[in-house]
Amino acid sequence: MRIHFVTEGTLRAYRAGGRAAACDLLAFGFEGLGEVDYGRELAGETSKLEDLALLSREAGCTVVSGCVTVTCGLRSRSAAVADKGRILGVTDMLYVDGEGDWKGGAHLKVYETGAGKLGLCVGEDLFRPSVASALSLCDADFLISIFGAAEDSVPQLMLRACAFCAGVPACMCAAGIAQAADTHGEIRFRSARRECTFDVAARAGVSDHVRALARVFPPGACRFLRAPARRLLRSLRAGGGCGRSLCPYPRRLLCFRAVCPVFALFAPPARRTGTFRSSGVCFFLRSVLS
């Protein structure tokens, strides 16, 4: 999956310039849409969200842009998502630390786009690993962090921590800089250019997880686990209501509670760490066994 970052300039200026990067996802920082007043948008006085949708249709890809949304005088740091001409939604920054006149959001969401299942991390939510972990549990293939000014190394450190703990690649589009971290917590890309492109290896699918688990155990050692493993696979494929929103995931959790303790008992520690971390299963095991 190819991501094109635009770290400076507005979305309207990018669209007016006629530039069309060959990518699966186009990401802008908070400068992309600027301030979006929902009242003025509904009244037709502004058309910033329409510009977002039109750009996604013209480019034929998913477009994510940071913005400051205004609702009845309440301001929030947000990020809007459009996919091939459709507005999929707006995610607000969930946690507000009390600095500035900002309103916190109400929920998180994983967006199903043409580029994959996208989890959005807005502003200082990057400093809360629980946000990245929740998005990972709801099947996000990768995370996009829309950040402001990265004035020191702390945002990069937290980007690496979120990618490692959640088991999914994480990318950041900040003011004047773009960077990406892999599931091992290593920085794979960093650029201070106005526009730059990076190819992201999305998180492995369900079949990859099952094959990774099978490689851990010696042949014939866990034949009695075949039935629970089949139930695990069916539960993962069904989703149990998880993946579209942060709803409870009872079927999946119960299946992991039944199977993972025995898996962990037979898995050699050295192989278990490397295999599970690279496939994104480690977070499930840690959360269930703790």
ChimeraX commands (.cxc) that place a marker at each C-alpha (Angstrom):
marker #1 position 0.00,0.00,0.00 radius 0.5
marker #1 position 1.39,3.37,-1.04 radius 0.5
marker #1 position 0.79,6.48,1.09 radius 0.5
marker #1 position 1.47,9.99,-0.20 radius 0.5
marker #1 position 2.01,12.57,2.55 radius 0.5
marker #1 position 1.37,16.30,2.10 radius 0.5
marker #1 position 2.86,17.93,5.19 radius 0.5
marker #1 position 2.42,21.57,4.15 radius 0.5
marker #1 position -0.27,23.45,2.26 radius 0.5
marker #1 position -4.02,23.11,1.97 radius 0.5
marker #1 position -6.07,20.45,0.29 radius 0.5
marker #1 position -7.70,23.02,-1.98 radius 0.5
marker #1 position -4.31,24.28,-3.17 radius 0.5
marker #1 position -3.18,20.71,-3.84 radius 0.5
marker #1 position -6.31,20.01,-5.86 radius 0.5
marker #1 position -6.05,23.29,-7.77 radius 0.5
marker #1 position -2.44,22.46,-8.70 radius 0.5
marker #1 position -3.64,19.47,-10.69 radius 0.5
marker #1 position -1.14,17.11,-9.06 radius 0.5
marker #1 position -2.23,13.49,-8.93 radius 0.5
marker #1 position 0.14,11.21,-7.01 radius 0.5
marker #1 position -0.15,7.51,-7.79 radius 0.5
marker #1 position -1.06,6.22,-4.33 radius 0.5
marker #1 position -3.63,4.27,-2.35 radius 0.5
marker #1 position -3.96,6.86,0.41 radius 0.5
marker #1 position -3.38,10.62,0.41 radius 0.5
marker #1 position -2.72,12.16,3.84 radius 0.5
marker #1 position -2.79,15.85,4.84 radius 0.5
marker #1 position -1.99,17.44,8.18 radius 0.5
marker #1 position -4.18,19.86,10.12 radius 0.5
marker #1 position -3.42,22.54,7.52 radius 0.5
marker #1 position -5.20,20.46,4.87 radius 0.5
marker #1 position -8.78,21.51,5.62 radius 0.5
marker #1 position -8.12,24.16,8.25 radius 0.5
marker #1 position -11.22,25.10,10.23 radius 0.5
marker #1 position -14.45,23.30,9.32 radius 0.5
marker #1 position -17.62,24.82,10.76 radius 0.5
marker #1 position -20.41,22.25,10.49 radius 0.5
marker #1 position -23.09,24.95,10.54 radius 0.5
marker #1 position -21.54,26.83,7.64 radius 0.5
marker #1 position -20.98,23.57,5.76 radius 0.5
marker #1 position -24.66,22.64,6.09 radius 0.5
marker #1 position -25.73,26.15,5.06 radius 0.5
marker #1 position -23.58,25.97,1.93 radius 0.5
marker #1 position -21.37,28.88,2.95 radius 0.5
marker #1 position -18.25,26.68,2.80 radius 0.5
marker #1 position -17.50,23.44,0.93 radius 0.5
marker #1 position -14.36,22.02,2.51 radius 0.5
marker #1 position -15.76,18.53,3.07 radius 0.5
marker #1 position -17.04,18.55,-0.50 radius 0.5
marker #1 position -13.50,19.38,-1.69 radius 0.5
marker #1 position -12.26,16.37,0.28 radius 0.5
marker #1 position -14.78,14.07,-1.40 radius 0.5
marker #1 position -14.07,15.47,-4.86 radius 0.5
marker #1 position -10.32,15.04,-4.45 radius 0.5
marker #1 position -10.78,11.41,-3.40 radius 0.5
marker #1 position -12.91,10.78,-6.48 radius 0.5
marker #1 position -10.52,12.55,-8.85 radius 0.5
marker #1 position -7.47,10.81,-7.40 radius 0.5
marker #1 position -9.26,7.45,-7.15 radius 0.5
marker #1 position -7.93,6.80,-3.65 radius 0.5
marker #1 position -8.60,7.33,0.05 radius 0.5
marker #1 position -7.96,10.86,1.36 radius 0.5
marker #1 position -7.38,11.74,5.02 radius 0.5
marker #1 position -7.04,15.32,6.19 radius 0.5
marker #1 position -6.67,16.91,9.58 radius 0.5
marker #1 position -8.90,19.84,10.50 radius 0.5
marker #1 position -10.36,21.84,13.37 radius 0.5
marker #1 position -14.10,21.21,13.55 radius 0.5
marker #1 position -16.49,23.73,15.10 radius 0.5
marker #1 position -19.89,22.68,16.49 radius 0.5
marker #1 position -22.01,25.33,18.23 radius 0.5
marker #1 position -18.86,27.16,19.23 radius 0.5
marker #1 position -17.08,24.04,20.53 radius 0.5
marker #1 position -13.76,23.32,18.82 radius 0.5
marker #1 position -12.15,19.92,18.30 radius 0.5
marker #1 position -9.04,18.63,16.60 radius 0.5
marker #1 position -10.32,16.18,14.01 radius 0.5
marker #1 position -9.51,14.19,10.89 radius 0.5
marker #1 position -11.90,13.60,7.99 radius 0.5
marker #1 position -11.85,10.54,5.72 radius 0.5
marker #1 position -13.14,10.24,2.14 radius 0.5
marker #1 position -12.90,7.27,-0.19 radius 0.5
marker #1 position -13.48,7.55,-3.94 radius 0.5
marker #1 position -16.02,10.35,-3.72 radius 0.5
marker #1 position -17.71,9.42,-0.43 radius 0.5
marker #1 position -17.26,11.04,2.97 radius 0.5
marker #1 position -16.78,8.13,5.37 radius 0.5
marker #1 position -16.71,10.17,8.55 radius 0.5
marker #1 position -14.85,12.48,10.90 radius 0.5
marker #1 position -12.84,11.32,13.93 radius 0.5
marker #1 position -12.21,13.74,16.80 radius 0.5
marker #1 position -9.27,13.71,19.18 radius 0.5
marker #1 position -10.50,11.59,22.07 radius 0.5
marker #1 position -8.36,12.80,24.98 radius 0.5
marker #1 position -7.99,16.46,25.93 radius 0.5
marker #1 position -5.35,17.29,28.53 radius 0.5
marker #1 position -6.85,20.63,29.50 radius 0.5
marker #1 position -4.50,22.86,27.51 radius 0.5
marker #1 position -6.45,25.17,25.21 radius 0.5
marker #1 position -10.16,25.42,24.54 radius 0.5
marker #1 position -10.68,22.01,22.97 radius 0.5
marker #1 position -13.55,19.52,23.16 radius 0.5
marker #1 position -12.81,15.80,23.36 radius 0.5
marker #1 position -14.38,13.28,21.01 radius 0.5
marker #1 position -16.92,10.62,21.90 radius 0.5
marker #1 position -15.72,7.44,20.17 radius 0.5
marker #1 position -13.17,5.79,17.88 radius 0.5
marker #1 position -13.83,4.12,14.57 radius 0.5
marker #1 position -12.06,1.87,12.07 radius 0.5
marker #1 position -12.81,2.91,8.48 radius 0.5
marker #1 position -13.14,0.30,5.74 radius 0.5
marker #1 position -11.53,1.92,2.70 radius 0.5
marker #1 position -10.12,0.84,-0.64 radius 0.5
marker #1 position -6.66,1.02,0.94 radius 0.5
marker #1 position -7.61,-1.30,3.82 radius 0.5
marker #1 position -9.04,-0.93,7.30 radius 0.5
marker #1 position -7.84,2.44,8.55 radius 0.5
marker #1 position -7.48,3.45,12.18 radius 0.5
marker #1 position -7.15,7.18,12.88 radius 0.5
marker #1 position -5.18,8.64,15.77 radius 0.5
marker #1 position -5.73,12.41,16.05 radius 0.5
marker #1 position -3.40,14.84,17.78 radius 0.5
marker #1 position -2.30,13.96,21.31 radius 0.5
marker #1 position -4.20,10.65,21.19 radius 0.5
marker #1 position -0.84,9.39,19.93 radius 0.5
marker #1 position 0.39,9.68,23.53 radius 0.5
marker #1 position -2.27,7.18,24.67 radius 0.5
marker #1 position -1.24,3.66,23.57 radius 0.5
marker #1 position -4.70,2.43,24.56 radius 0.5
marker #1 position -6.10,4.23,21.51 radius 0.5
marker #1 position -3.81,2.36,19.11 radius 0.5
marker #1 position -4.48,-0.92,20.94 radius 0.5
marker #1 position -8.26,-0.44,20.70 radius 0.5
marker #1 position -8.04,0.28,16.96 radius 0.5
marker #1 position -5.85,-2.81,16.49 radius 0.5
marker #1 position -8.36,-4.98,18.37 radius 0.5
marker #1 position -11.02,-3.77,15.94 radius 0.5
marker #1 position -9.05,-5.08,12.94 radius 0.5
marker #1 position -7.29,-1.93,11.74 radius 0.5
marker #1 position -4.70,-2.88,9.10 radius 0.5
marker #1 position -2.66,0.26,9.76 radius 0.5
marker #1 position -2.77,3.48,11.78 radius 0.5
marker #1 position -2.54,7.05,10.55 radius 0.5
marker #1 position -1.61,9.72,13.09 radius 0.5
marker #1 position -2.54,13.30,12.19 radius 0.5
marker #1 position -0.31,15.42,14.37 radius 0.5
marker #1 position 0.54,19.09,14.77 radius 0.5
marker #1 position 4.09,20.36,15.19 radius 0.5
marker #1 position 6.51,17.59,16.21 radius 0.5
marker #1 position 8.92,19.83,18.09 radius 0.5
marker #1 position 10.95,17.08,19.78 radius 0.5
marker #1 position 11.53,13.32,19.66 radius 0.5
marker #1 position 8.57,12.40,21.89 radius 0.5
marker #1 position 5.99,12.04,19.06 radius 0.5
marker #1 position 8.37,9.76,17.16 radius 0.5
marker #1 position 8.95,7.68,20.29 radius 0.5
marker #1 position 5.21,7.30,20.87 radius 0.5
marker #1 position 4.64,6.42,17.20 radius 0.5
marker #1 position 7.12,3.58,17.55 radius 0.5
marker #1 position 5.55,2.48,20.84 radius 0.5
marker #1 position 2.04,2.42,19.37 radius 0.5
marker #1 position 3.14,0.39,16.35 radius 0.5
marker #1 position 4.95,-2.11,18.57 radius 0.5
marker #1 position 2.24,-2.49,21.23 radius 0.5
marker #1 position -0.68,-2.61,18.78 radius 0.5
marker #1 position 1.08,-4.88,16.28 radius 0.5
marker #1 position 0.18,-2.73,13.25 radius 0.5
marker #1 position 2.22,-0.30,11.11 radius 0.5
marker #1 position 1.77,3.33,12.17 radius 0.5
marker #1 position 2.36,6.43,10.03 radius 0.5
marker #1 position 2.41,10.09,11.03 radius 0.5
marker #1 position 1.57,13.16,8.97 radius 0.5
marker #1 position 2.67,16.19,10.99 radius 0.5
marker #1 position 3.47,19.81,10.23 radius 0.5
marker #1 position 6.52,19.68,7.97 radius 0.5
marker #1 position 7.39,16.03,8.60 radius 0.5
marker #1 position 6.16,12.52,7.79 radius 0.5
marker #1 position 7.35,9.26,9.31 radius 0.5
marker #1 position 6.38,5.60,9.63 radius 0.5
marker #1 position 7.11,2.83,12.14 radius 0.5
marker #1 position 6.81,-0.93,11.69 radius 0.5
marker #1 position 5.48,-3.54,14.10 radius 0.5
marker #1 position 8.95,-4.03,15.60 radius 0.5
marker #1 position 8.94,-0.43,16.79 radius 0.5
marker #1 position 11.55,0.69,14.24 radius 0.5
marker #1 position 11.34,3.86,12.14 radius 0.5
marker #1 position 11.21,2.78,8.50 radius 0.5
marker #1 position 10.62,6.16,6.92 radius 0.5
marker #1 position 11.16,9.79,7.82 radius 0.5
marker #1 position 11.05,12.84,5.56 radius 0.5
marker #1 position 10.90,16.60,6.02 radius 0.5
marker #1 position 9.78,17.25,2.44 radius 0.5
marker #1 position 6.60,19.05,1.55 radius 0.5
marker #1 position 5.40,15.93,-0.27 radius 0.5
marker #1 position 6.73,12.39,0.03 radius 0.5
marker #1 position 5.62,8.81,-0.62 radius 0.5
marker #1 position 6.12,5.60,1.33 radius 0.5
marker #1 position 5.08,1.98,0.73 radius 0.5
marker #1 position 3.56,0.40,3.84 radius 0.5
marker #1 position 3.27,-3.33,4.41 radius 0.5
marker #1 position -0.20,-3.69,5.93 radius 0.5
marker #1 position -0.93,-6.03,8.81 radius 0.5
marker #1 position -1.24,-9.71,7.98 radius 0.5
marker #1 position -4.69,-11.19,7.43 radius 0.5
marker #1 position -6.48,-13.92,9.35 radius 0.5
marker #1 position -5.00,-16.76,7.29 radius 0.5
marker #1 position -1.50,-15.39,7.93 radius 0.5
marker #1 position -2.18,-15.36,11.68 radius 0.5
marker #1 position -3.34,-18.98,11.64 radius 0.5
marker #1 position -0.34,-20.11,9.57 radius 0.5
marker #1 position 1.99,-18.24,11.96 radius 0.5
marker #1 position 0.44,-20.05,14.92 radius 0.5
marker #1 position 0.78,-23.40,13.16 radius 0.5
marker #1 position 4.51,-22.83,12.53 radius 0.5
marker #1 position 5.16,-22.44,16.28 radius 0.5
marker #1 position 4.14,-25.96,17.25 radius 0.5
marker #1 position 5.91,-29.22,16.32 radius 0.5
marker #1 position 3.89,-31.53,14.02 radius 0.5
marker #1 position 1.32,-33.60,15.89 radius 0.5
marker #1 position 1.95,-31.94,19.26 radius 0.5
marker #1 position -1.43,-30.22,19.46 radius 0.5
marker #1 position -3.87,-32.44,17.60 radius 0.5
marker #1 position -6.40,-32.03,20.39 radius 0.5
marker #1 position -6.50,-28.30,19.61 radius 0.5
marker #1 position -7.81,-28.73,16.07 radius 0.5
marker #1 position -11.45,-28.17,17.01 radius 0.5
marker #1 position -10.74,-25.03,19.09 radius 0.5
marker #1 position -8.50,-23.76,16.27 radius 0.5
marker #1 position -11.34,-24.20,13.79 radius 0.5
marker #1 position -13.66,-22.28,16.12 radius 0.5
marker #1 position -10.98,-19.57,16.41 radius 0.5
marker #1 position -10.74,-19.25,12.63 radius 0.5
marker #1 position -14.52,-19.10,12.21 radius 0.5
marker #1 position -14.74,-16.48,14.95 radius 0.5
marker #1 position -12.01,-14.35,13.38 radius 0.5
marker #1 position -13.64,-14.53,9.95 radius 0.5
marker #1 position -17.09,-13.75,11.31 radius 0.5
marker #1 position -15.73,-10.79,13.25 radius 0.5
marker #1 position -18.26,-11.07,16.05 radius 0.5
marker #1 position -19.53,-7.56,15.34 radius 0.5
marker #1 position -16.04,-6.06,15.64 radius 0.5
marker #1 position -14.24,-4.18,12.88 radius 0.5
marker #1 position -16.79,-1.56,11.90 radius 0.5
marker #1 position -16.95,0.16,15.28 radius 0.5
marker #1 position -15.75,-0.30,18.83 radius 0.5
marker #1 position -18.58,-2.65,19.79 radius 0.5
marker #1 position -18.01,-5.56,22.21 radius 0.5
marker #1 position -16.31,-8.58,20.68 radius 0.5
marker #1 position -17.51,-11.49,22.85 radius 0.5
marker #1 position -17.15,-14.32,20.33 radius 0.5
marker #1 position -13.56,-13.54,19.49 radius 0.5
marker #1 position -12.51,-12.85,23.06 radius 0.5
marker #1 position -14.07,-16.07,24.36 radius 0.5
marker #1 position -12.36,-18.07,21.64 radius 0.5
marker #1 position -8.97,-16.55,22.45 radius 0.5
marker #1 position -9.52,-17.18,26.16 radius 0.5
marker #1 position -10.16,-20.84,25.40 radius 0.5
marker #1 position -7.29,-21.43,22.96 radius 0.5
marker #1 position -4.45,-18.98,23.71 radius 0.5
marker #1 position -3.43,-20.23,27.19 radius 0.5
marker #1 position -2.72,-23.69,25.74 radius 0.5
marker #1 position -0.98,-22.20,22.70 radius 0.5
marker #1 position 1.27,-20.15,24.97 radius 0.5
marker #1 position 2.05,-23.25,27.04 radius 0.5
marker #1 position 3.45,-25.16,24.06 radius 0.5
marker #1 position 5.09,-22.28,22.17 radius 0.5
marker #1 position 8.86,-21.90,22.69 radius 0.5
marker #1 position 9.46,-18.37,24.08 radius 0.5
marker #1 position 12.08,-17.31,21.51 radius 0.5
marker #1 position 10.00,-18.37,18.50 radius 0.5
marker #1 position 6.78,-17.20,20.12 radius 0.5
marker #1 position 7.99,-13.61,20.49 radius 0.5
marker #1 position 9.26,-13.17,16.94 radius 0.5
marker #1 position 6.38,-14.93,15.21 radius 0.5
marker #1 position 3.57,-13.33,17.18 radius 0.5
marker #1 position 5.05,-9.84,17.12 radius 0.5
marker #1 position 5.46,-9.82,13.34 radius 0.5
marker #1 position 1.98,-11.19,12.69 radius 0.5
marker #1 position 0.15,-8.87,15.08 radius 0.5
marker #1 position -1.10,-11.63,17.40 radius 0.5
marker #1 position 1.10,-10.65,20.36 radius 0.5
marker #1 position -1.29,-8.00,21.61 radius 0.5
marker #1 position -4.18,-10.46,21.66 radius 0.5
marker #1 position -2.13,-12.93,23.69 radius 0.5
marker #1 position -0.88,-10.29,26.12 radius 0.5
marker #1 position -4.35,-8.85,26.71 radius 0.5
marker #1 position -6.03,-12.23,27.19 radius 0.5
marker #1 position -3.36,-13.84,29.36 radius 0.5
marker #1 position -2.81,-10.83,31.62 radius 0.5
marker link #1:1,2 radius 0.2
marker link #1:2,3 radius 0.2
marker link #1:3,4 radius 0.2
marker link #1:4,5 radius 0.2
marker link #1:5,6 radius 0.2
marker link #1:6,7 radius 0.2
marker link #1:7,8 radius 0.2
marker link #1:8,9 radius 0.2
marker link #1:9,10 radius 0.2
marker link #1:10,11 radius 0.2
marker link #1:11,12 radius 0.2
marker link #1:12,13 radius 0.2
marker link #1:13,14 radius 0.2
marker link #1:14,15 radius 0.2
marker link #1:15,16 radius 0.2
marker link #1:16,17 radius 0.2
marker link #1:17,18 radius 0.2
marker link #1:18,19 radius 0.2
marker link #1:19,20 radius 0.2
marker link #1:20,21 radius 0.2
marker link #1:21,22 radius 0.2
marker link #1:22,23 radius 0.2
marker link #1:23,24 radius 0.2
marker link #1:24,25 radius 0.2
marker link #1:25,26 radius 0.2
marker link #1:26,27 radius 0.2
marker link #1:27,28 radius 0.2
marker link #1:28,29 radius 0.2
marker link #1:29,30 radius 0.2
marker link #1:30,31 radius 0.2
marker link #1:31,32 radius 0.2
marker link #1:32,33 radius 0.2
marker link #1:33,34 radius 0.2
marker link #1:34,35 radius 0.2
marker link #1:35,36 radius 0.2
marker link #1:36,37 radius 0.2
marker link #1:37,38 radius 0.2
marker link #1:38,39 radius 0.2
marker link #1:39,40 radius 0.2
marker link #1:40,41 radius 0.2
marker link #1:41,42 radius 0.2
marker link #1:42,43 radius 0.2
marker link #1:43,44 radius 0.2
marker link #1:44,45 radius 0.2
marker link #1:45,46 radius 0.2
marker link #1:46,47 radius 0.2
marker link #1:47,48 radius 0.2
marker link #1:48,49 radius 0.2
marker link #1:49,50 radius 0.2
marker link #1:50,51 radius 0.2
marker link #1:51,52 radius 0.2
marker link #1:52,53 radius 0.2
marker link #1:53,54 radius 0.2
marker link #1:54,55 radius 0.2
marker link #1:55,56 radius 0.2
marker link #1:56,57 radius 0.2
marker link #1:57,58 radius 0.2
marker link #1:58,59 radius 0.2
marker link #1:59,60 radius 0.2
marker link #1:60,61 radius 0.2
marker link #1:61,62 radius 0.2
marker link #1:62,63 radius 0.2
marker link #1:63,64 radius 0.2
marker link #1:64,65 radius 0.2
marker link #1:65,66 radius 0.2
marker link #1:66,67 radius 0.2
marker link #1:67,68 radius 0.2
marker link #1:68,69 radius 0.2
marker link #1:69,70 radius 0.2
marker link #1:70,71 radius 0.2
marker link #1:71,72 radius 0.2
marker link #1:72,73 radius 0.2
marker link #1:73,74 radius 0.2
marker link #1:74,75 radius 0.2
marker link #1:75,76 radius 0.2
marker link #1:76,77 radius 0.2
marker link #1:77,78 radius 0.2
marker link #1:78,79 radius 0.2
marker link #1:79,80 radius 0.2
marker link #1:80,81 radius 0.2
marker link #1:81,82 radius 0.2
marker link #1:82,83 radius 0.2
marker link #1:83,84 radius 0.2
marker link #1:84,85 radius 0.2
marker link #1:85,86 radius 0.2
marker link #1:86,87 radius 0.2
marker link #1:87,88 radius 0.2
marker link #1:88,89 radius 0.2
marker link #1:89,90 radius 0.2
marker link #1:90,91 radius 0.2
marker link #1:91,92 radius 0.2
marker link #1:92,93 radius 0.2
marker link #1:93,94 radius 0.2
marker link #1:94,95 radius 0.2
marker link #1:95,96 radius 0.2
marker link #1:96,97 radius 0.2
marker link #1:97,98 radius 0.2
marker link #1:98,99 radius 0.2
marker link #1:99,100 radius 0.2
marker link #1:100,101 radius 0.2
marker link #1:101,102 radius 0.2
marker link #1:102,103 radius 0.2
marker link #1:103,104 radius 0.2
marker link #1:104,105 radius 0.2
marker link #1:105,106 radius 0.2
marker link #1:106,107 radius 0.2
marker link #1:107,108 radius 0.2
marker link #1:108,109 radius 0.2
marker link #1:109,110 radius 0.2
marker link #1:110,111 radius 0.2
marker link #1:111,112 radius 0.2
marker link #1:112,113 radius 0.2
marker link #1:113,114 radius 0.2
marker link #1:114,115 radius 0.2
marker link #1:115,116 radius 0.2
marker link #1:116,117 radius 0.2
marker link #1:117,118 radius 0.2
marker link #1:118,119 radius 0.2
marker link #1:119,120 radius 0.2
marker link #1:120,121 radius 0.2
marker link #1:121,122 radius 0.2
marker link #1:122,123 radius 0.2
marker link #1:123,124 radius 0.2
marker link #1:124,125 radius 0.2
marker link #1:125,126 radius 0.2
marker link #1:126,127 radius 0.2
marker link #1:127,128 radius 0.2
marker link #1:128,129 radius 0.2
marker link #1:129,130 radius 0.2
marker link #1:130,131 radius 0.2
marker link #1:131,132 radius 0.2
marker link #1:132,133 radius 0.2
marker link #1:133,134 radius 0.2
marker link #1:134,135 radius 0.2
marker link #1:135,136 radius 0.2
marker link #1:136,137 radius 0.2
marker link #1:137,138 radius 0.2
marker link #1:138,139 radius 0.2
marker link #1:139,140 radius 0.2
marker link #1:140,141 radius 0.2
marker link #1:141,142 radius 0.2
marker link #1:142,143 radius 0.2
marker link #1:143,144 radius 0.2
marker link #1:144,145 radius 0.2
marker link #1:145,146 radius 0.2
marker link #1:146,147 radius 0.2
marker link #1:147,148 radius 0.2
marker link #1:148,149 radius 0.2
marker link #1:149,150 radius 0.2
marker link #1:150,151 radius 0.2
marker link #1:151,152 radius 0.2
marker link #1:152,153 radius 0.2
marker link #1:153,154 radius 0.2
marker link #1:154,155 radius 0.2
marker link #1:155,156 radius 0.2
marker link #1:156,157 radius 0.2
marker link #1:157,158 radius 0.2
marker link #1:158,159 radius 0.2
marker link #1:159,160 radius 0.2
marker link #1:160,161 radius 0.2
marker link #1:161,162 radius 0.2
marker link #1:162,163 radius 0.2
marker link #1:163,164 radius 0.2
marker link #1:164,165 radius 0.2
marker link #1:165,166 radius 0.2
marker link #1:166,167 radius 0.2
marker link #1:167,168 radius 0.2
marker link #1:168,169 radius 0.2
marker link #1:169,170 radius 0.2
marker link #1:170,171 radius 0.2
marker link #1:171,172 radius 0.2
marker link #1:172,173 radius 0.2
marker link #1:173,174 radius 0.2
marker link #1:174,175 radius 0.2
marker link #1:175,176 radius 0.2
marker link #1:176,177 radius 0.2
marker link #1:177,178 radius 0.2
marker link #1:178,179 radius 0.2
marker link #1:179,180 radius 0.2
marker link #1:180,181 radius 0.2
marker link #1:181,182 radius 0.2
marker link #1:182,183 radius 0.2
marker link #1:183,184 radius 0.2
marker link #1:184,185 radius 0.2
marker link #1:185,186 radius 0.2
marker link #1:186,187 radius 0.2
marker link #1:187,188 radius 0.2
marker link #1:188,189 radius 0.2
marker link #1:189,190 radius 0.2
marker link #1:190,191 radius 0.2
marker link #1:191,192 radius 0.2
marker link #1:192,193 radius 0.2
marker link #1:193,194 radius 0.2
marker link #1:194,195 radius 0.2
marker link #1:195,196 radius 0.2
marker link #1:196,197 radius 0.2
marker link #1:197,198 radius 0.2
marker link #1:198,199 radius 0.2
marker link #1:199,200 radius 0.2
marker link #1:200,201 radius 0.2
marker link #1:201,202 radius 0.2
marker link #1:202,203 radius 0.2
marker link #1:203,204 radius 0.2
marker link #1:204,205 radius 0.2
marker link #1:205,206 radius 0.2
marker link #1:206,207 radius 0.2
marker link #1:207,208 radius 0.2
marker link #1:208,209 radius 0.2
marker link #1:209,210 radius 0.2
marker link #1:210,211 radius 0.2
marker link #1:211,212 radius 0.2
marker link #1:212,213 radius 0.2
marker link #1:213,214 radius 0.2
marker link #1:214,215 radius 0.2
marker link #1:215,216 radius 0.2
marker link #1:216,217 radius 0.2
marker link #1:217,218 radius 0.2
marker link #1:218,219 radius 0.2
marker link #1:219,220 radius 0.2
marker link #1:220,221 radius 0.2
marker link #1:221,222 radius 0.2
marker link #1:222,223 radius 0.2
marker link #1:223,224 radius 0.2
marker link #1:224,225 radius 0.2
marker link #1:225,226 radius 0.2
marker link #1:226,227 radius 0.2
marker link #1:227,228 radius 0.2
marker link #1:228,229 radius 0.2
marker link #1:229,230 radius 0.2
marker link #1:230,231 radius 0.2
marker link #1:231,232 radius 0.2
marker link #1:232,233 radius 0.2
marker link #1:233,234 radius 0.2
marker link #1:234,235 radius 0.2
marker link #1:235,236 radius 0.2
marker link #1:236,237 radius 0.2
marker link #1:237,238 radius 0.2
marker link #1:238,239 radius 0.2
marker link #1:239,240 radius 0.2
marker link #1:240,241 radius 0.2
marker link #1:241,242 radius 0.2
marker link #1:242,243 radius 0.2
marker link #1:243,244 radius 0.2
marker link #1:244,245 radius 0.2
marker link #1:245,246 radius 0.2
marker link #1:246,247 radius 0.2
marker link #1:247,248 radius 0.2
marker link #1:248,249 radius 0.2
marker link #1:249,250 radius 0.2
marker link #1:250,251 radius 0.2
marker link #1:251,252 radius 0.2
marker link #1:252,253 radius 0.2
marker link #1:253,254 radius 0.2
marker link #1:254,255 radius 0.2
marker link #1:255,256 radius 0.2
marker link #1:256,257 radius 0.2
marker link #1:257,258 radius 0.2
marker link #1:258,259 radius 0.2
marker link #1:259,260 radius 0.2
marker link #1:260,261 radius 0.2
marker link #1:261,262 radius 0.2
marker link #1:262,263 radius 0.2
marker link #1:263,264 radius 0.2
marker link #1:264,265 radius 0.2
marker link #1:265,266 radius 0.2
marker link #1:266,267 radius 0.2
marker link #1:267,268 radius 0.2
marker link #1:268,269 radius 0.2
marker link #1:269,270 radius 0.2
marker link #1:270,271 radius 0.2
marker link #1:271,272 radius 0.2
marker link #1:272,273 radius 0.2
marker link #1:273,274 radius 0.2
marker link #1:274,275 radius 0.2
marker link #1:275,276 radius 0.2
marker link #1:276,277 radius 0.2
marker link #1:277,278 radius 0.2
marker link #1:278,279 radius 0.2
marker link #1:279,280 radius 0.2
marker link #1:280,281 radius 0.2
marker link #1:281,282 radius 0.2
marker link #1:282,283 radius 0.2
marker link #1:283,284 radius 0.2
marker link #1:284,285 radius 0.2
marker link #1:285,286 radius 0.2
marker link #1:286,287 radius 0.2
marker link #1:287,288 radius 0.2
marker link #1:288,289 radius 0.2
marker link #1:289,290 radius 0.2
view
